[in-house]
Amino acid sequence: MALRSILTSRAMVEGRRIGLFGGSFNPPHEGHRAVAEWALKRLQLDELWWLVATRNPLKTTAGAADLKDRLAATRRLARHPRMRALDLERKAGAIYTADLLDALAPALGSGLFVWVMGADAFAGLHHWRRWRAIMHALPIAVFDRPGWRLKALASPAAHAFRHFRLQQHEAALLPELAAPAWTFLSMPLHDVSSTCLRQPEGCR
């Protein structure tokens, strides 16, 4: 899907409930797939877009798989009639999430979008470039990850936007709400991570 087609075709996004699931997916794994499936269900989404990042600015690029390979692997894992794996960050010439959302602003104003992320990412959101702008750009659904629940809920982002948090049973409202709005969602946990999968010996 071309970035231009998203920005110029209102029919593609207008009124549709779309989750944006960003990450480096290096490599993508069943934990990511579980989050994607739960996001479709809990947020009552029409579609979920896996946005494969060009690179992760907060991590070393050493050992990082080529974008083409990560995108191909993500597309294999995301085979589902309501999922797409896209490299919109590359097409937008963006490195940071905030810049990508700026580029997508015309589309964000036409559809019912929500950002999907894991608790591990949310726990460190305050390290992201213009992280407050991200919170104000679109609603956010945070999904539990093993060992990260307490860190996420005690994070600077959770504290700064505590008055905009929805309860879990209200999660389906998120795509229809104006940002800032966010919720934390419990789900069956998959004890797997991209970091461990990149290491020959795994994590012990």
Backbone as numpy.savetxt, mean C-alpha at the origin, in Angstrom:
# Nx Ny Nz CAx CAy CAz Cx Cy Cz
-0.85 -0.94 -17.57 -1.70 0.25 -17.57 -0.82 1.49 -17.57
-1.03 2.36 -18.51 -0.23 3.57 -18.61 -0.72 4.61 -17.61
0.21 5.38 -17.05 -0.16 6.44 -16.11 -1.11 7.42 -16.77
-0.83 7.77 -18.02 -1.67 8.75 -18.70 -3.12 8.27 -18.80
-3.31 6.98 -19.07 -4.67 6.47 -19.20 -5.44 6.57 -17.89
-4.74 6.40 -16.78 -5.38 6.53 -15.47 -5.81 7.98 -15.24
-4.94 8.90 -15.62 -5.20 10.31 -15.35 -6.24 10.91 -16.28
-6.39 10.33 -17.47 -7.29 10.94 -18.46 -8.61 10.21 -18.63
-8.70 8.96 -18.18 -9.93 8.20 -18.35 -10.71 8.16 -17.04
-11.69 9.04 -16.92 -12.51 9.08 -15.71 -13.30 7.78 -15.55
-13.69 7.17 -16.67 -14.48 5.94 -16.60 -13.71 4.82 -15.92
-12.38 4.87 -15.99 -11.56 3.82 -15.41 -11.60 3.83 -13.89
-11.78 5.01 -13.29 -11.70 5.11 -11.84 -12.93 5.75 -11.20
-13.74 6.47 -11.95 -14.80 7.25 -11.36 -15.78 6.37 -10.59
-15.93 6.68 -9.32 -16.87 5.97 -8.48 -16.43 4.58 -8.07
-15.25 4.15 -8.50 -14.78 2.80 -8.17 -13.96 2.82 -6.89
-14.13 1.80 -6.09 -13.42 1.66 -4.82 -12.12 0.91 -5.11
-10.99 1.63 -5.00 -9.70 1.08 -5.43 -8.69 1.18 -4.29
-8.07 0.07 -3.97 -7.00 0.06 -2.99 -5.65 0.18 -3.67
-4.76 0.99 -3.11 -3.40 1.16 -3.62 -2.46 0.51 -2.61
-1.85 -0.58 -3.01 -0.98 -1.37 -2.13 0.46 -1.19 -2.59
1.16 -0.27 -1.95 2.51 0.06 -2.37 3.56 -0.73 -1.64
4.69 -0.95 -2.33 5.80 -1.64 -1.69 6.88 -1.98 -2.69
8.05 -2.38 -2.18 9.12 -2.80 -3.07 8.91 -4.24 -3.52
8.19 -5.04 -2.71 7.88 -6.43 -3.05 9.15 -7.15 -3.53
10.11 -7.21 -2.62 11.44 -7.73 -2.96 11.85 -8.87 -2.01
11.29 -10.07 -2.21 10.31 -10.45 -3.24 8.89 -10.39 -2.68
7.89 -10.46 -3.55 6.50 -10.57 -3.06 6.29 -11.97 -2.48
5.41 -12.06 -1.47 5.21 -13.36 -0.82 3.75 -13.51 -0.37
3.47 -14.66 0.22 2.09 -14.97 0.59 1.54 -14.03 1.66
2.42 -13.42 2.46 1.94 -12.43 3.42 1.36 -11.22 2.70
2.03 -10.80 1.62 1.50 -9.69 0.81 0.16 -10.09 0.19
0.09 -11.30 -0.33 -1.14 -11.76 -0.97 -2.29 -11.80 0.04
-1.99 -12.22 1.26 -3.03 -12.27 2.29 -3.56 -10.87 2.59
-2.65 -9.89 2.71 -3.07 -8.50 2.95 -3.96 -8.03 1.80
-3.55 -8.33 0.56 -4.33 -7.91 -0.60 -5.74 -8.50 -0.60
-5.83 -9.78 -0.28 -7.13 -10.44 -0.26 -8.02 -9.89 0.85
-7.42 -9.66 2.02 -8.19 -9.11 3.12 -8.62 -7.67 2.84
-7.78 -6.93 2.15 -8.15 -5.55 1.78 -9.36 -5.55 0.86
-9.37 -6.43 -0.13 -10.53 -6.52 -1.02 -11.80 -6.78 -0.22
-11.70 -7.68 0.74 -12.87 -8.08 1.53 -13.29 -7.03 2.54
-12.35 -6.61 3.39 -12.70 -5.73 4.50 -13.04 -4.31 4.06
-12.41 -3.86 2.97 -12.66 -2.50 2.47 -13.72 -2.48 1.37
-14.20 -3.67 1.00 -15.21 -3.82 -0.05 -14.77 -3.10 -1.34
-13.57 -3.47 -1.79 -12.97 -2.82 -2.95 -13.44 -3.43 -4.26
-13.49 -2.61 -5.29 -13.71 -3.10 -6.64 -12.41 -3.65 -7.22
-11.29 -3.00 -6.89 -9.98 -3.42 -7.38 -8.92 -3.11 -6.33
-7.81 -3.84 -6.44 -6.63 -3.52 -5.64 -5.43 -3.48 -6.59
-4.71 -2.36 -6.56 -3.52 -2.19 -7.41 -2.27 -2.35 -6.56
-1.45 -3.32 -6.93 -0.14 -3.47 -6.30 0.79 -2.48 -7.00
1.31 -1.51 -6.29 2.20 -0.50 -6.88 3.64 -0.84 -6.53
4.33 -1.45 -7.48 5.69 -1.92 -7.26 6.65 -0.74 -7.35
7.32 -0.44 -6.24 8.19 0.74 -6.17 9.46 0.54 -6.99
9.96 1.64 -7.54 11.23 1.60 -8.24 12.33 1.16 -7.29
12.33 1.71 -6.10 13.25 1.31 -5.04 12.70 1.82 -3.73
13.24 1.32 -2.63 12.84 1.78 -1.30 13.88 2.77 -0.80
13.53 4.07 -0.70 14.50 5.08 -0.28 15.04 4.86 1.13
14.35 4.07 1.95 14.76 3.86 3.33 15.65 2.64 3.51
15.87 1.89 2.42 16.66 0.67 2.53 17.80 0.70 1.51
18.84 -0.05 1.82 19.95 -0.17 0.89 19.49 -0.87 -0.38
20.08 -0.51 -1.50 19.72 -1.15 -2.76 20.52 -2.42 -2.99
21.45 -2.73 -2.08 22.27 -3.93 -2.23 21.37 -5.17 -2.21
21.48 -5.98 -3.23 20.69 -7.20 -3.29 19.28 -7.00 -3.78
18.91 -5.77 -4.09 17.54 -5.51 -4.55 17.36 -6.06 -5.96
16.28 -6.80 -6.13 16.01 -7.36 -7.45 15.65 -6.24 -8.42
15.93 -6.47 -9.68 15.59 -5.52 -10.72 14.09 -5.28 -10.73
13.68 -4.04 -11.02 12.25 -3.70 -11.04 11.48 -4.63 -11.97
12.05 -4.92 -13.14 11.37 -5.78 -14.10 11.09 -7.15 -13.49
12.06 -7.70 -12.76 11.88 -9.01 -12.14 10.87 -8.96 -11.00
10.93 -7.89 -10.19 9.99 -7.77 -9.08 8.56 -7.58 -9.59
8.42 -6.80 -10.67 7.10 -6.58 -11.25 6.53 -7.88 -11.80
7.37 -8.66 -12.48 6.92 -9.94 -13.02 6.52 -10.90 -11.91
7.32 -10.95 -10.85 7.00 -11.84 -9.73 5.71 -11.40 -9.03
5.53 -10.09 -8.90 4.32 -9.58 -8.27 3.10 -9.89 -9.12
3.22 -9.77 -10.42 2.09 -10.08 -11.29 1.70 -11.56 -11.20
2.69 -12.44 -11.03 2.37 -13.85 -10.87 1.61 -14.09 -9.57
2.04 -13.42 -8.50 1.39 -13.61 -7.20 0.02 -12.94 -7.15
-0.13 -11.87 -7.90 -1.37 -11.07 -7.84 -2.39 -11.50 -8.89
-2.30 -12.71 -9.38 -3.28 -13.17 -10.37 -4.64 -13.30 -9.71
-5.50 -12.41 -10.08 -6.84 -12.32 -9.49 -7.64 -11.38 -10.38
-8.91 -11.66 -10.61 -9.68 -10.79 -11.52 -9.82 -9.35 -11.04
-9.56 -9.09 -9.74 -9.71 -7.72 -9.24 -8.40 -7.15 -8.73
-7.29 -7.74 -9.14 -5.97 -7.23 -8.76 -5.15 -6.90 -10.00
-4.31 -5.86 -9.89 -3.37 -5.50 -10.93 -2.04 -5.17 -10.28
-0.95 -5.54 -10.93 0.39 -5.14 -10.48 0.94 -4.13 -11.46
1.30 -2.95 -10.97 1.66 -1.82 -11.84 2.97 -1.18 -11.38
3.66 -0.57 -12.33 4.89 0.18 -12.00 4.64 1.67 -12.21
3.60 2.19 -11.58 3.23 3.59 -11.77 4.29 4.55 -11.25
5.03 4.11 -10.22 6.07 4.98 -9.68 7.12 5.27 -10.76
7.54 4.24 -11.48 8.51 4.44 -12.57 7.92 5.33 -13.65
6.66 5.08 -14.01 6.04 5.85 -15.09 5.84 7.31 -14.70
5.67 7.55 -13.40 5.50 8.93 -12.93 6.84 9.61 -12.67
7.93 8.86 -12.75 9.24 9.42 -12.45 9.38 9.78 -10.98
8.68 9.06 -10.12 8.66 9.35 -8.68 9.49 8.32 -7.92
10.13 8.76 -6.85 10.84 7.87 -5.96 10.09 7.73 -4.64
9.44 8.80 -4.23 8.75 8.83 -2.95 7.24 8.70 -3.13
6.61 8.06 -2.15 5.16 7.85 -2.21 4.41 9.17 -2.32
4.83 10.16 -1.58 4.14 11.46 -1.61 4.16 12.05 -3.02
5.29 11.89 -3.72 5.39 12.42 -5.09 4.51 11.62 -6.04
4.42 10.31 -5.84 3.53 9.50 -6.67 2.08 9.92 -6.47
1.69 10.16 -5.23 0.32 10.57 -4.96 0.02 11.94 -5.56
1.03 12.80 -5.59 0.86 14.10 -6.26 0.56 13.88 -7.74
1.30 12.95 -8.37 1.10 12.67 -9.79 -0.27 12.05 -10.05
-0.77 11.30 -9.09 -2.05 10.63 -9.24 -3.23 11.49 -8.78
-2.96 12.70 -8.34 -4.00 13.55 -7.76 -5.25 13.66 -8.63
-5.14 13.84 -9.96 -6.37 13.92 -10.77 -7.22 12.67 -10.67
-6.59 11.51 -10.64 -7.34 10.26 -10.52 -7.91 10.09 -9.12
-7.13 10.50 -8.11 -7.59 10.37 -6.72 -8.86 11.17 -6.50
-9.01 12.25 -7.24 -10.20 13.07 -7.09 -11.43 12.49 -7.77
-11.23 11.49 -8.63 -12.35 10.91 -9.37 -12.82 9.59 -8.78
-11.90 8.83 -8.19 -12.25 7.53 -7.64 -12.39 7.57 -6.14
-12.61 6.38 -5.57 -12.72 6.22 -4.12 -11.53 5.37 -3.70
-10.41 6.05 -3.46 -9.14 5.37 -3.23 -8.82 5.25 -1.74
-8.08 4.19 -1.41 -7.57 4.01 -0.05 -6.18 3.40 -0.17
-5.25 3.87 0.65 -3.89 3.33 0.66 -3.86 2.13 1.59
-3.27 1.04 1.14 -3.18 -0.21 1.91 -1.73 -0.44 2.29
-1.47 -0.71 3.57 -0.10 -0.93 4.01 -0.08 -1.85 5.22
1.07 -2.46 5.46 1.23 -3.31 6.62 1.60 -2.51 7.86
1.39 -3.13 9.02 1.70 -2.46 10.29 3.17 -2.12 10.40
4.04 -2.95 9.80 5.48 -2.67 9.86 5.81 -1.37 9.14
5.18 -1.14 7.99 5.41 0.10 7.25 4.82 1.30 8.00
3.64 1.13 8.56 2.99 2.23 9.27 3.79 2.64 10.51
4.42 1.67 11.15 5.22 1.97 12.35 6.35 2.93 12.02
6.85 2.88 10.79 7.94 3.77 10.39 7.52 4.87 9.44
6.22 5.11 9.32 5.73 6.09 8.36 6.32 7.48 8.59
6.60 7.81 9.84 7.12 9.15 10.14 8.51 9.38 9.55
9.15 8.32 9.06 10.45 8.48 8.39 10.28 8.73 6.90
9.08 8.57 6.38 8.85 8.76 4.95 8.84 10.25 4.62
9.26 10.57 3.42 9.27 11.96 2.97 7.84 12.48 2.92
7.58 13.64 3.54 6.28 14.30 3.55 5.18 13.33 4.01
5.45 12.64 5.13 4.51 11.61 5.57 3.16 12.19 5.98
3.14 13.39 6.52 1.86 14.00 6.87 1.03 14.29 5.62
1.69 14.65 4.52 0.98 14.88 3.27 0.32 13.58 2.77
0.99 12.45 3.02 0.42 11.15 2.63 -0.86 10.91 3.42
-0.83 11.19 4.72 -2.02 11.00 5.56 -3.17 11.89 5.11
-2.84 13.03 4.54 -3.87 13.96 4.08 -4.28 13.72 2.63
-3.56 12.84 1.93 -3.84 12.62 0.51 -4.99 11.66 0.28
-5.07 10.60 1.09 -6.14 9.61 0.93 -6.23 8.78 2.21
-7.38 8.15 2.45 -7.52 7.31 3.65 -6.53 6.16 3.62
-6.22 5.63 4.80 -5.21 4.57 4.92 -5.75 3.41 5.74
-5.56 2.19 5.21 -5.91 0.97 5.93 -4.61 0.27 6.31
-4.42 0.04 7.60 -3.20 -0.59 8.12 -3.55 -2.01 8.54
-2.85 -2.98 7.97 -3.11 -4.39 8.29 -2.02 -4.96 9.18
-2.44 -5.75 10.15 -1.53 -6.31 11.15 -0.44 -7.16 10.49
0.75 -7.12 11.09 1.87 -7.96 10.68 2.50 -8.53 11.95
3.05 -9.74 11.89 3.58 -10.37 13.11 4.60 -9.48 13.81
4.34 -9.21 15.09 5.26 -8.45 15.91 5.21 -6.95 15.76
4.26 -6.43 14.97 4.25 -5.00 14.68 3.02 -4.26 15.20
2.05 -4.94 15.74 0.81 -4.29 16.16 1.07 -3.15 17.15
1.77 -3.45 18.24 1.98 -2.44 19.28 2.84 -1.29 18.77
3.87 -1.60 17.98 4.73 -0.55 17.44 3.94 0.37 16.50
3.07 -0.21 15.70 2.29 0.60 14.77 1.32 1.51 15.51
0.64 0.95 16.51 -0.37 1.72 17.23 0.25 2.74 18.20
1.54 2.59 18.49 2.23 3.56 19.34 3.12 4.49 18.52
3.03 4.42 17.21 3.92 5.18 16.33 3.55 6.67 16.30
4.49 7.52 15.88 4.18 8.95 15.74 2.99 9.22 14.83
2.84 8.45 13.75 1.71 8.67 12.84 0.39 8.34 13.54
0.36 7.24 14.28 -0.86 6.87 14.99 -1.21 7.92 16.04
-0.20 8.43 16.71 -0.45 9.45 17.74 -0.90 10.77 17.12
-0.21 11.20 16.06 -0.53 12.49 15.46 -1.94 12.50 14.85
-2.40 11.35 14.37 -3.70 11.29 13.71 -4.67 10.40 14.49
-4.50 10.37 15.81 -5.34 9.51 16.64 -6.82 9.89 16.57
-7.12 11.14 16.35 -8.51 11.58 16.31 -9.20 11.23 14.99
-8.43 10.71 14.05 -8.99 10.38 12.73 -9.05 8.86 12.51
-8.85 8.11 13.58 -8.86 6.65 13.47 -10.29 6.10 13.56
-10.61 5.20 12.63 -11.89 4.51 12.65 -11.73 3.16 13.35
-12.82 2.64 13.87 -12.82 1.30 14.43 -12.83 0.27 13.30
-12.41 -0.94 13.62 -12.30 -1.97 12.59 -13.62 -2.20 11.86
-14.72 -2.18 12.60 -16.00 -2.49 11.96 -16.45 -1.38 11.00
-15.75 -0.25 11.02 -16.07 0.85 10.12 -15.16 0.88 8.89
-14.33 -0.13 8.72 -13.31 -0.11 7.68 -13.87 0.10 6.28
-15.04 -0.45 5.99 -15.62 -0.34 4.64 -15.98 1.10 4.29
-16.02 1.97 5.29 -16.33 3.38 5.03 -15.12 4.13 4.47
-13.91 3.61 4.69 -12.70 4.35 4.37 -12.65 4.91 2.95
-12.91 4.11 1.91 -12.78 4.66 0.55 -13.68 5.86 0.29
-14.74 5.99 1.05 -15.71 7.07 0.82 -15.42 8.31 1.66
-14.43 8.24 2.53 -14.15 9.34 3.43 -13.05 10.26 2.89
-13.12 11.50 3.29 -12.05 12.44 2.98 -10.90 12.21 3.96
-9.69 12.30 3.49 -8.52 12.17 4.36 -8.36 13.45 5.19
-7.75 13.31 6.37 -7.17 12.10 6.93 -8.22 11.18 7.57
-8.02 9.91 7.37 -8.84 8.87 7.99 -8.05 7.58 7.88
-8.05 6.79 8.95 -7.30 5.53 8.91 -7.88 4.54 9.90
-7.53 3.29 9.70 -7.93 2.26 10.65 -6.87 1.18 10.70
-6.88 0.42 11.79 -5.98 -0.72 11.95 -6.82 -1.98 11.92
-6.44 -2.93 11.07 -7.25 -4.13 10.87 -6.48 -5.39 11.27
-7.11 -6.20 12.10 -6.55 -7.50 12.45 -6.82 -8.49 11.32
-5.98 -9.49 11.21 -6.14 -10.52 10.20 -5.30 -11.72 10.59
-5.56 -12.90 10.02 -4.67 -14.04 10.27 -3.26 -13.69 9.82
-2.27 -13.96 10.67 -0.91 -13.50 10.40 -0.09 -14.57 9.69
0.72 -14.11 8.74 1.65 -14.97 8.00 3.06 -14.59 8.42
3.75 -15.51 9.07 5.08 -15.22 9.60 6.14 -15.39 8.51
6.10 -14.48 7.54 7.06 -14.48 6.44 7.36 -13.04 6.10
8.59 -12.77 5.69 8.96 -11.41 5.31 9.89 -11.46 4.11
9.90 -10.36 3.35 10.79 -10.27 2.20 12.24 -10.32 2.63
12.55 -9.70 3.77 13.93 -9.69 4.27 14.44 -11.11 4.47
13.62 -11.95 5.13 14.04 -13.33 5.38 14.17 -14.11 4.07
13.25 -13.87 3.15 13.30 -14.61 1.88 14.52 -14.25 1.05
15.06 -13.05 1.25 16.26 -12.63 0.49 17.51 -13.27 1.05
17.46 -13.76 2.29 18.64 -14.33 2.92 18.70 -15.85 2.69
19.80 -16.35 2.19 19.89 -17.79 1.90 19.55 -18.66 3.09
19.94 -18.22 4.31 19.67 -19.03 5.50 18.31 -18.70 6.12
17.61 -17.69 5.56 16.33 -17.30 6.12 16.49 -16.58 7.44
15.40 -16.44 8.19 15.43 -15.82 9.51 15.16 -16.89 10.55
15.91 -16.84 11.62 15.75 -17.85 12.69 15.49 -17.16 14.01
